[in-house]
Amino acid sequence: MTTSLAHQCILITGASSGIGTACAHFFAQAGARLILAARRREKLEALAEALQKRYQIQTRSLPLDVQDSEAVMTAIESLPADWQAIDVLVNNAGLSRGLDKQYEAPLQDWEEMIDTNIKGLLYVTRAVVPGMVARGQGHVVNIGSIAGRQTYPGGSVYCATKAAVKSLSEGLKLDLLGTPVRVTNIEPGLVETEFSTVRFRGDGDRAQTVYQGMTPLTPDDIADAILYAITRPAHVNISEIFLMPTDQSSATLVHRRPT
């Protein structure tokens, strides 16, 4: 019997765009209550309002920078009592910076990737999972990447952070053995979101070349995969979902048609 999301409380980090926003729509349609976390308050509040109107569900905005460990813990602890029982955590907040050689890259790029993709994921997990264990119910979904399996030129630090997400997902599942809490690592290939725009610090033209001549995955494709994982029967743990566009066969091999 599949798991119903009706009235379940789901926390999504990085909810203000891309995969996070797509997840919010998919889960709202399934009747979940949503805690939407991201740094951009205005975008969060607009999304929350749109979801309430369209799906008649409850939402709560949580303006938050996952890089700040104290802010994360305070935000989770300060949730109203009826929002404290988080059933599903989607650790979606993440970013990449630049494509510089490892020995030439700006240190700030490294700090942002490591602080968000690894430490931020850990901070939120640490704040939420003890409650799941205490209640005997929960599911953690980490958004990894093909980059966690295959390193590509100019991406070594980003790839290292996503390899860490893979290890952290596997390690969390080991630590949760004997509890009903499930863990899933989602590892997409090319997905057309703000990801490349962020990587190139707002250079939209350069970002667009990443997807030129091929059909990338969409945020809805990833949200659909996550929805599948979290609605399996309680005894089923989908540990990994590794998905790529048909036009992609590895981190560096992409079929591009003339444009």
C-alpha positions in Angstrom: 0.0 0.0 0.0 1.5 3.3 -1.0 2.1 6.1 1.5 -0.4 8.9 1.3 1.0 12.5 1.6 -2.4 13.9 2.7 -1.8 16.1 5.8 1.8 15.1 6.0 4.2 17.9 6.9 7.0 18.3 4.4 10.0 20.7 4.7 11.6 21.7 1.4 14.9 23.7 1.5 15.7 25.8 -1.6 12.0 26.0 -2.2 12.0 29.4 -3.9 12.9 28.1 -7.4 13.7 25.1 -9.6 13.4 21.6 -8.2 12.3 23.0 -4.8 9.3 24.9 -6.3 8.4 21.9 -8.5 8.4 19.6 -5.4 6.1 22.1 -3.6 3.5 21.9 -6.4 3.7 18.1 -6.6 3.4 17.6 -2.9 0.7 20.3 -2.5 -1.4 18.5 -5.2 -1.0 15.3 -3.1 -2.5 17.2 -0.1 0.7 17.7 2.0 1.3 20.6 4.4 4.4 22.4 3.3 7.2 24.3 5.1 9.0 26.3 2.4 12.5 27.3 3.3 14.9 29.5 1.3 16.7 32.8 1.5 14.4 34.8 -0.7 11.5 35.8 1.5 9.4 37.5 -1.2 9.7 34.5 -3.6 8.8 32.2 -0.7 5.7 34.1 0.3 4.5 34.4 -3.3 4.9 30.7 -3.7 3.1 29.9 -0.5 0.2 32.2 -1.5 -0.1 30.6 -4.9 -0.1 27.0 -3.5 -2.7 27.9 -0.9 -5.0 29.3 -3.6 -4.5 26.5 -6.1 -4.5 23.5 -3.9 -6.2 24.7 -0.7 -3.4 23.4 1.5 -1.6 24.8 4.5 1.9 26.3 4.0 4.4 28.0 6.2 7.3 30.2 4.9 10.7 29.8 6.6 13.2 32.4 5.3 16.5 30.7 6.1 20.1 30.4 5.0 21.1 26.8 5.6 24.7 27.9 5.9 24.0 29.4 9.3 23.9 26.5 11.8 22.4 28.5 14.6 19.7 30.0 12.4 18.8 26.5 11.2 18.4 25.1 14.7 16.5 28.2 15.9 14.1 28.1 12.9 13.2 24.4 13.4 12.9 24.7 17.2 10.7 27.8 16.8 8.1 26.2 14.6 4.6 26.2 16.1 3.6 22.9 17.8 1.4 21.8 14.9 4.3 22.2 12.5 7.0 20.5 14.6 6.3 17.0 13.4 8.1 17.0 10.0 7.3 13.8 8.1 9.5 14.4 5.0 12.6 16.5 4.7 13.8 17.4 1.2 17.4 18.7 1.4 17.3 20.6 -1.9 19.3 23.7 -1.2 22.5 23.6 -3.1 24.6 25.5 -5.7 27.7 25.4 -7.9 30.1 28.2 -8.6 32.3 28.6 -11.6 34.3 26.1 -13.8 37.8 27.2 -12.8 40.7 24.8 -12.4 41.0 23.6 -8.8 44.3 25.3 -8.3 43.0 28.6 -9.7 39.5 28.9 -8.3 38.4 31.7 -6.0 38.3 30.5 -2.4 34.8 32.1 -2.0 33.4 29.7 -4.6 34.7 26.7 -2.6 33.3 28.1 0.7 29.8 28.7 -0.8 29.6 25.2 -2.3 30.9 23.4 0.8 28.9 25.5 3.3 25.6 25.0 1.4 25.9 21.6 -0.2 27.5 19.7 2.7 27.3 21.7 5.9 23.9 23.2 5.2 22.5 19.7 4.4 24.0 18.4 7.6 22.6 21.3 9.7 19.1 20.8 8.5 19.3 17.0 8.9 20.6 17.3 12.4 17.8 19.7 13.3 15.0 17.5 11.9 15.9 13.8 12.1 15.9 13.4 15.9 12.2 14.3 15.9 11.6 11.7 13.2 13.3 9.0 15.2 11.4 10.0 18.4 8.1 9.8 16.5 8.9 6.6 14.7 8.2 8.1 11.2 10.1 10.1 8.6 11.8 10.3 5.3 14.9 12.3 4.3 15.5 13.0 0.6 18.8 14.5 -0.4 19.4 16.1 -3.8 22.7 14.8 -5.0 23.9 14.8 -8.6 25.5 12.8 -11.3 28.5 14.9 -10.3 28.7 12.8 -7.1 29.6 9.8 -9.3 31.6 11.3 -12.1 34.0 14.2 -11.8 34.2 16.6 -14.7 36.8 19.2 -15.7 36.5 22.4 -13.7 34.0 20.9 -11.3 36.1 19.0 -8.8 35.0 20.9 -5.7 31.3 20.8 -6.7 31.7 17.1 -7.6 33.3 16.5 -4.2 30.4 18.1 -2.4 27.9 15.9 -4.2 30.1 12.8 -3.6 29.8 13.9 0.1 26.0 14.0 -0.3 26.1 10.4 -1.6 28.2 9.3 1.4 26.1 11.3 3.9 22.9 9.7 2.5 24.4 6.2 2.8 25.8 6.9 6.3 22.5 8.3 7.5 20.7 5.2 6.4 23.3 3.1 8.3 22.8 5.2 11.4 19.0 4.9 11.1 19.0 1.1 10.9 16.4 -0.2 13.4 14.2 2.9 13.0 11.4 3.3 10.4 13.0 6.5 9.0 13.9 6.2 5.3 16.6 7.9 3.3 16.8 8.6 -0.5 19.5 10.2 -2.6 18.3 11.7 -5.9 21.1 12.0 -8.5 20.1 13.9 -11.6 22.1 14.7 -14.7 21.4 18.0 -16.6 18.3 19.7 -15.2 17.3 23.1 -16.6 16.9 25.4 -13.6 18.6 28.5 -12.3 21.6 26.2 -11.5 23.8 27.3 -14.4 22.8 31.0 -14.0 23.9 30.8 -10.3 27.1 28.9 -11.3 28.1 31.7 -13.7 26.9 34.5 -11.4 24.0 35.7 -13.5 25.5 35.3 -16.9 22.3 34.1 -18.6 23.9 33.7 -22.1 26.7 31.4 -20.8 24.1 29.5 -18.7 22.0 28.9 -21.7 24.8 27.1 -23.6 24.8 24.4 -21.0 21.4 23.1 -22.4 21.9 24.2 -26.1 20.9 21.6 -28.7 19.7 19.0 -26.2 16.6 18.3 -24.2 17.4 18.5 -20.4 15.4 17.2 -17.5 12.9 19.6 -16.0 12.3 20.3 -12.3 9.0 18.5 -12.7 10.9 15.3 -13.7 12.9 15.4 -10.5 9.8 16.2 -8.3 8.0 13.3 -9.9 10.9 11.0 -9.0 10.9 12.2 -5.4 7.1 11.8 -5.2 7.6 8.2 -6.3 10.2 7.6 -3.6 8.3 9.1 -0.7 5.0 7.4 -1.6 6.3 3.8 -1.6 4.9 1.5 1.1 6.5 2.0 4.5 8.7 -1.1 4.2 10.3 0.0 0.9 13.3 2.3 1.0 14.3 3.7 -2.4 18.0 4.4 -1.6 19.0 6.0 -4.9 17.4 7.4 -8.0 20.0 8.1 -10.7 18.4 9.8 -13.7 19.6 11.6 -16.8 18.1 13.1 -20.0 18.0 10.7 -22.9 20.4 13.1 -24.6 23.0 12.5 -21.9 25.0 9.4 -21.1 27.6 10.7 -18.6 28.7 13.8 -16.8 30.6 14.9 -19.9 28.9 13.1 -22.8 25.9 15.0 -24.2 24.3 14.6 -27.6 23.6 18.0 -29.1 21.7 18.7 -32.2 22.5 21.6 -34.5 20.7 24.8 -33.6 
